[in-house]
Amino acid sequence: MTEELVRKLEYGFMHDFNITECCEYAGISRDTYHSWVKENEDFSDRMERARSDLKRRAKVVLAESINDGNIDDAKWLLERRAKKEYSTKQDIDMVIGNREETVKELEGLFNCTPKSNGQT
């Protein structure tokens, strides 16, 4: 295991390569990679840090964008992190006459099933 090879693996992980792609890029087998991870704690730690790098950088970019006043990014984050208060999902209740109906009850009433993916 050379420093150059380790850097190639880190580069791959930092660019969202999966393990197979990283190994191909570095010119080693997956078995070799897994063996090194198992046998070398420092190597394993470096690979884990590299694997989380892109996500960490994306979080920084998003936070900086929000701090700069980007309303769309702020909404996006709230819709995902505070779903109860900010989700754009809509719940629809149907009332027929004075009675609320569930989807299953409506299916039974009309003897039908909902279409999936636009197909009949």
The 8 nearest C-alpha neighbors of each residue, nearest first, counted from 0:
[[1, 4, 2, 5, 3, 35, 42, 31],
 [0, 2, 4, 3, 5, 6, 7, 25],
 [1, 3, 5, 4, 6, 0, 7, 8],
 [4, 2, 6, 1, 5, 7, 0, 8],
 [3, 5, 7, 1, 6, 2, 25, 8],
 [6, 4, 2, 8, 7, 3, 9, 1],
 [7, 5, 9, 3, 8, 4, 10, 2],
 [8, 6, 10, 4, 5, 9, 25, 11],
 [7, 9, 5, 11, 21, 6, 10, 25],
 [10, 8, 6, 12, 49, 11, 7, 13],
 [11, 9, 7, 13, 8, 12, 6, 14],
 [10, 12, 21, 16, 8, 14, 9, 13],
 [11, 13, 50, 15, 16, 9, 14, 49],
 [12, 14, 10, 49, 11, 53, 15, 52],
 [15, 13, 11, 12, 16, 10, 53, 9],
 [16, 14, 12, 13, 17, 11, 53, 50],
 [17, 15, 11, 12, 20, 14, 21, 18],
 [16, 18, 20, 19, 21, 15, 12, 11],
 [19, 17, 21, 20, 22, 16, 29, 12],
 [18, 20, 22, 21, 17, 23, 29, 16],
 [19, 21, 23, 17, 22, 18, 16, 24],
 [22, 20, 24, 18, 11, 8, 23, 19],
 [21, 23, 25, 27, 19, 24, 20, 26],
 [22, 24, 26, 20, 21, 25, 19, 27],
 [23, 25, 21, 22, 26, 20, 7, 11],
 [26, 24, 22, 23, 7, 27, 4, 8],
 [25, 27, 23, 24, 22, 28, 4, 21],
 [28, 26, 22, 25, 23, 31, 29, 32],
 [29, 27, 31, 30, 22, 32, 26, 23],
 [28, 30, 32, 31, 22, 33, 19, 27],
 [31, 29, 33, 28, 32, 34, 27, 35],
 [32, 30, 34, 28, 29, 33, 35, 27],
 [31, 33, 29, 35, 34, 30, 36, 28],
 [34, 32, 36, 30, 35, 31, 37, 29],
 [33, 35, 31, 37, 32, 36, 30, 38],
 [36, 34, 38, 32, 37, 33, 39, 31],
 [37, 35, 43, 33, 34, 39, 38, 42],
 [36, 38, 34, 35, 39, 33, 40, 43],
 [39, 37, 35, 36, 34, 40, 43, 33],
 [40, 38, 42, 36, 41, 35, 37, 43],
 [39, 41, 43, 42, 44, 38, 36, 37],
 [42, 40, 44, 43, 39, 45, 36, 46],
 [43, 41, 45, 39, 40, 44, 36, 46],
 [42, 44, 36, 40, 46, 41, 45, 39],
 [45, 43, 47, 41, 46, 42, 40, 48],
 [46, 44, 42, 48, 47, 43, 49, 41],
 [45, 47, 49, 43, 48, 44, 50, 42],
 [48, 46, 50, 44, 49, 45, 43, 51],
 [49, 47, 45, 51, 46, 50, 52, 44],
 [48, 50, 46, 52, 9, 13, 47, 51],
 [49, 51, 12, 47, 48, 52, 13, 46],
 [50, 52, 48, 49, 54, 53, 55, 47],
 [51, 53, 49, 55, 54, 13, 50, 48],
 [54, 52, 56, 55, 13, 51, 57, 14],
 [55, 53, 57, 56, 52, 51, 58, 50],
 [54, 56, 52, 58, 53, 57, 51, 59],
 [57, 55, 59, 53, 58, 54, 52, 60],
 [58, 56, 54, 60, 59, 55, 53, 61],
 [57, 59, 61, 55, 56, 60, 62, 54],
 [58, 60, 56, 62, 57, 61, 63, 55],
 [61, 59, 57, 63, 58, 62, 64, 56],
 [62, 60, 64, 58, 59, 63, 57, 65],
 [63, 61, 59, 65, 64, 60, 66, 58],
 [64, 62, 66, 60, 65, 61, 59, 67],
 [63, 65, 67, 61, 62, 66, 69, 60],
 [64, 66, 69, 68, 62, 67, 63, 73],
 [65, 67, 63, 68, 64, 62, 69, 61],
 [68, 66, 64, 65, 69, 63, 62, 70],
 [69, 67, 65, 66, 70, 64, 73, 72],
 [70, 68, 65, 64, 72, 71, 67, 73],
 [69, 71, 73, 72, 68, 74, 65, 75],
 [72, 70, 74, 73, 69, 75, 65, 76],
 [71, 73, 75, 74, 70, 69, 65, 76],
 [72, 74, 70, 76, 71, 75, 65, 77],
 [75, 73, 77, 71, 72, 76, 78, 70],
 [76, 74, 72, 78, 73, 77, 71, 79],
 [75, 77, 73, 79, 74, 78, 80, 72],
 [76, 78, 80, 81, 74, 79, 75, 85],
 [79, 77, 86, 85, 82, 75, 76, 81],
 [80, 78, 76, 77, 82, 81, 75, 86],
 [79, 81, 77, 82, 76, 78, 85, 75],
 [82, 80, 77, 83, 84, 78, 79, 85],
 [83, 81, 86, 78, 85, 79, 84, 80],
 [82, 84, 81, 85, 86, 78, 80, 79],
 [83, 85, 82, 81, 86, 78, 77, 87],
 [86, 84, 78, 82, 81, 83, 77, 87],
 [87, 85, 82, 78, 88, 83, 84, 79],
 [86, 88, 89, 85, 78, 82, 84, 83],
 [89, 87, 86, 90, 82, 85, 78, 83],
 [88, 90, 87, 91, 86, 92, 85, 83],
 [91, 89, 92, 88, 87, 93, 86, 83],
 [92, 90, 89, 93, 88, 94, 101, 102],
 [91, 93, 94, 90, 99, 100, 101, 102],
 [94, 92, 99, 100, 91, 95, 101, 98],
 [93, 95, 99, 98, 96, 100, 97, 92],
 [96, 94, 98, 97, 99, 93, 100, 105],
 [95, 97, 98, 94, 99, 93, 100, 92],
 [96, 98, 95, 94, 99, 100, 93, 92],
 [99, 97, 95, 96, 94, 100, 93, 101],
 [100, 98, 94, 93, 95, 101, 97, 92],
 [101, 99, 104, 93, 94, 98, 105, 102],
 [100, 102, 104, 103, 105, 99, 93, 92],
 [101, 103, 105, 104, 106, 100, 107, 93],
 [104, 102, 106, 105, 101, 107, 100, 112],
 [103, 105, 107, 101, 106, 102, 100, 108],
 [106, 104, 108, 102, 107, 103, 109, 101],
 [107, 105, 103, 111, 109, 104, 110, 108],
 [106, 108, 110, 104, 105, 109, 103, 111],
 [109, 107, 105, 106, 110, 104, 111, 103],
 [108, 110, 106, 111, 107, 105, 112, 104],
 [111, 109, 107, 106, 108, 112, 105, 104],
 [112, 110, 106, 109, 113, 107, 108, 105],
 [111, 113, 106, 114, 110, 107, 103, 109],
 [114, 112, 115, 111, 106, 119, 102, 117],
 [113, 115, 119, 118, 117, 112, 116, 111],
 [114, 116, 117, 118, 113, 119, 112, 111],
 [117, 115, 118, 114, 119, 113, 112, 111],
 [116, 118, 115, 114, 119, 113, 112, 111],
 [119, 117, 116, 115, 114, 113, 112, 111],
 [118, 114, 117, 115, 116, 113, 112, 111]]
